[in-house]
Amino acid sequence: MADRFPPHIDMDTPSIARMYDYLLGGKDNFASDRKACEELAAGIPELVSFANDNRAFLGRAVEHVSARGIDQFLDLGAGLPTTDNTHQVAQRANPRARVLYIDHDPIVLAHGRALLGDTDTTAFLLSDIRDTERILRSPEAVKLIDPDQPVCVMMVSLLHCLPDDSDPFGMVRDLVERLAPGSAIIFSHIVSDDPEAAAWMTDKILSFGTPWGRVRSPQEASAVFEGLEVASAWTDGREQEPRKVDCSTWRNPDRDPITRPTDPGVKRWELAGVAFKP
């Protein structure tokens, strides 16, 4: 498999994008990624469902934002292409929807471009997602994104990959300030209300040599929504709490939204929500 990837790829250090690919049943991963996932799963038995629930949330959230009339998306930390990618969901609602995927992993870039081929509605950009200025000034963004119209910024399972010294929430505020009114964010973040459980997962991932941030508390992660109008998490759109919920329950027709898993033995989950800029 290695001959399908750029020669400078480090196959010995697990990559978050490739680990996520493995958890979703993909084939674009290495032995180091699989071993890392197995070590994590030893302490987090629900790890596979964790990843799949998050992916399903992405699809429901993009459908909702598309139904609100937004037709341009910045997918930050997009990861490796899999089933129901952002452009596929958005373009079912509007065939002219435009999506710019951004990731720092060259494997993501290679596979993304191979998947898409030549298209005037979708592109991949290799960039540090923290470099807001470079992203918005890139030829890909200039071609696809009209800054005077609402944009959806996707940060699905992203900010927990960034350490505190990167000021991830400041990055979000800076980006949202540049967007037109009516713009949206789609957000999920691994959280825990148990400091020991949060530290275990954080320390385990960092022990692989993988660049990462940390598991944060629900209160810390909720800072991303400050100043924004958080959408209803209910399938019928009722104006009722909760709005920032376990991602598996956000507008899920089979579950009412809840703020955390009901099983007290589950110590980590993905806090999720969709919000709009007034």
C-alpha positions in Angstrom: 0.0 0.0 0.0 2.8 2.4 0.7 3.6 3.0 -3.0 0.2 4.8 -3.3 1.4 7.6 -1.0 3.9 10.4 -1.3 7.4 9.2 -0.4 7.9 11.7 2.4 4.9 10.4 4.5 5.8 9.2 8.0 4.2 5.7 8.1 5.5 5.0 11.6 3.8 7.9 13.5 0.0 7.6 13.7 -2.0 10.2 12.0 -5.4 11.4 13.3 -6.8 11.4 9.7 -5.7 7.9 9.1 -6.8 6.7 12.5 -10.3 8.1 11.8 -10.2 6.4 8.4 -9.5 3.0 10.1 -12.3 3.5 12.7 -14.7 4.2 9.8 -13.7 1.0 8.1 -11.4 2.6 5.5 -8.3 1.2 3.9 -6.1 4.3 3.7 -4.1 3.7 6.9 -1.0 2.0 8.2 -0.1 -0.5 10.8 0.9 2.3 13.2 -2.6 3.9 12.9 -4.3 0.6 13.5 -2.2 -0.2 16.5 -2.9 3.2 18.0 -6.6 2.7 17.5 -6.5 -0.7 19.2 -4.6 0.8 22.2 -7.2 3.6 22.5 -10.1 1.1 22.2 -8.7 -0.9 25.1 -9.6 2.1 27.3 -12.5 3.4 25.2 -14.6 0.4 24.1 -17.1 2.7 22.3 -14.4 4.2 20.1 -15.7 2.8 16.8 -19.3 4.0 17.5 -17.8 7.3 18.6 -16.3 7.8 15.1 -19.4 6.6 13.2 -21.8 8.7 15.3 -19.7 11.8 14.6 -19.7 11.0 10.8 -23.5 10.7 10.9 -23.8 14.0 12.7 -21.8 15.7 9.9 -24.3 14.5 7.3 -27.4 15.6 9.3 -25.8 19.0 10.1 -24.8 19.7 6.4 -28.4 18.8 5.4 -29.8 21.3 7.9 -27.4 24.1 6.9 -28.2 23.4 3.2 -31.9 23.6 4.0 -31.3 27.1 5.4 -30.0 28.2 2.0 -26.2 28.1 2.6 -24.4 26.8 -0.4 -20.7 27.3 0.3 -18.7 25.4 2.8 -15.2 25.5 4.3 -14.5 22.1 5.7 -11.5 22.5 8.1 -9.5 19.4 9.0 -11.5 17.5 6.5 -9.7 14.2 6.9 -9.6 11.4 4.3 -12.6 11.1 1.9 -15.1 8.5 2.9 -18.8 7.9 2.4 -21.2 10.9 2.4 -18.5 13.6 2.3 -19.5 17.2 2.7 -19.8 18.0 -1.0 -21.9 14.9 -1.6 -24.4 15.8 1.1 -24.5 19.5 0.2 -24.8 18.8 -3.5 -27.8 16.5 -3.0 -29.6 19.6 -1.7 -28.1 22.0 -4.2 -26.0 20.6 -7.1 -24.1 24.0 -7.3 -23.1 24.0 -3.7 -19.3 24.7 -3.3 -17.0 23.0 -0.9 -13.4 23.8 0.0 -11.7 21.1 2.0 -8.7 22.1 4.1 -6.2 19.7 5.8 -2.5 19.7 6.6 -2.1 16.0 5.8 -0.6 15.4 2.3 -2.3 12.0 2.1 -5.7 13.8 2.5 -4.7 16.2 -0.4 -3.7 13.3 -2.7 -6.8 11.2 -2.1 -9.1 14.2 -2.2 -7.9 15.4 -5.5 -7.9 11.8 -6.9 -11.5 11.4 -5.8 -12.8 14.7 -7.2 -10.8 15.1 -10.4 -11.5 18.3 -12.2 -14.5 20.2 -10.8 -15.6 23.8 -10.5 -17.5 23.3 -7.3 -15.0 21.5 -5.0 -11.3 21.7 -4.2 -8.8 20.6 -1.6 -6.2 22.9 0.0 -3.1 21.7 1.8 -2.8 24.2 4.7 -2.5 24.6 8.4 -6.1 25.2 9.4 -5.0 27.9 11.8 -3.7 30.1 9.0 -7.0 31.8 8.4 -5.5 34.6 6.2 -3.8 32.1 3.9 -6.9 30.0 3.6 -9.2 32.9 2.7 -6.7 34.4 0.2 -5.8 31.1 -1.5 -6.7 30.7 -5.2 -9.0 27.9 -4.2 -11.0 30.1 -1.8 -11.1 33.0 -4.2 -12.6 30.7 -6.9 -15.1 28.9 -4.7 -16.1 31.2 -1.8 -17.9 34.5 -2.0 -17.1 36.2 1.3 -20.1 38.6 0.9 -22.5 35.6 1.1 -23.1 33.3 4.1 -20.5 30.5 4.5 -20.7 27.3 6.6 -17.4 26.6 8.5 -17.1 23.0 9.5 -15.1 22.1 12.5 -16.1 18.5 13.0 -13.9 16.6 15.4 -11.3 19.2 14.9 -10.5 21.6 17.8 -9.5 18.9 20.2 -6.6 18.2 17.8 -5.2 21.7 18.6 -3.3 22.4 21.8 -4.2 25.4 24.0 -1.2 27.4 22.9 -2.6 27.4 19.4 -5.6 29.4 20.7 -8.1 27.3 18.7 -11.1 29.2 20.0 -9.5 32.5 19.1 -8.9 31.1 15.6 -12.6 30.4 15.4 -13.6 33.9 16.6 -11.3 35.5 14.0 -12.7 33.4 11.2 -16.3 34.0 12.1 -15.7 37.7 12.3 -14.7 37.7 8.7 -17.9 35.9 7.5 -21.1 37.5 6.3 -24.1 37.6 8.6 -26.1 34.4 8.3 -23.0 32.2 8.1 -22.9 29.0 10.1 -20.6 26.7 12.0 -20.9 23.0 12.3 -19.0 21.8 15.4 -18.1 18.8 17.4 -15.4 18.3 20.0 -14.4 15.3 22.2 -15.3 16.3 25.8 -15.4 14.7 29.3 -16.8 15.6 32.7 -14.2 13.3 34.3 -10.7 14.8 34.5 -9.0 11.5 34.8 -10.8 10.1 31.7 -9.9 13.2 29.7 -6.3 13.0 30.8 -6.0 9.3 29.9 -7.2 9.8 26.3 -5.1 13.0 25.9 -1.9 11.4 27.2 -2.5 8.2 25.3 -2.7 10.0 21.9 0.3 12.2 22.7 2.3 9.1 23.6 2.0 8.0 20.0 4.0 11.0 18.9 0.9 12.3 17.2 0.4 16.1 17.2 -2.8 16.7 19.2 -4.6 19.0 21.6 -6.6 17.6 24.5 -10.0 16.4 25.6 -11.7 19.5 27.1 -14.7 19.9 29.4 -18.1 20.5 27.9 -17.9 24.1 29.3 -14.6 24.7 27.6 -15.8 23.4 24.3 -19.0 25.4 24.4 -17.0 28.6 24.2 -17.1 28.2 20.4 -20.7 29.2 20.4 -20.3 32.5 22.1 -22.0 35.3 20.2 -23.8 32.9 17.9 -27.4 31.7 17.6 -27.3 28.0 18.4 -29.8 26.0 16.3 -32.3 23.6 17.8 -31.0 20.1 18.2 -34.5 18.6 17.9 -35.7 17.1 14.6 -38.9 19.3 14.7 -36.8 22.4 15.4 -38.6 23.1 18.7 -37.2 26.0 20.7 -36.2 23.9 23.6 -33.0 22.9 25.4 -30.6 21.2 25.0 -29.0 22.7 22.0 -25.3 21.6 22.5 -25.6 17.9 22.7 -24.0 14.5 22.3 -23.4 14.4 18.6 -25.2 11.0 18.2 -28.5 12.7 19.3 -28.3 16.0 17.3 -31.5 16.0 15.1 -31.4 12.2 15.1 -34.9 10.9 14.3 -34.3 7.9 16.5 -33.2 9.7 19.7 -34.1 12.8 21.7 -31.2 15.2 22.1 -29.2 14.8 25.4 -26.2 16.7 26.7 -24.2 13.5 27.5 -24.6 9.8 27.1 -27.0 8.3 29.6 -24.6 5.5 30.5 -22.5 6.8 33.4 -19.7 4.4 32.4 -19.2 6.4 29.2 -16.8 9.1 30.2 -16.1 10.8 26.9 -18.4 11.9 24.1 -18.5 14.5 21.3 -20.3 17.7 22.2 -21.9 19.0 19.0 -24.0 21.8 17.7 -24.8 24.0 14.8 -24.9 27.8 15.1 -25.5 30.9 13.0 -23.9 34.3 12.9 -26.6 37.0 13.6 
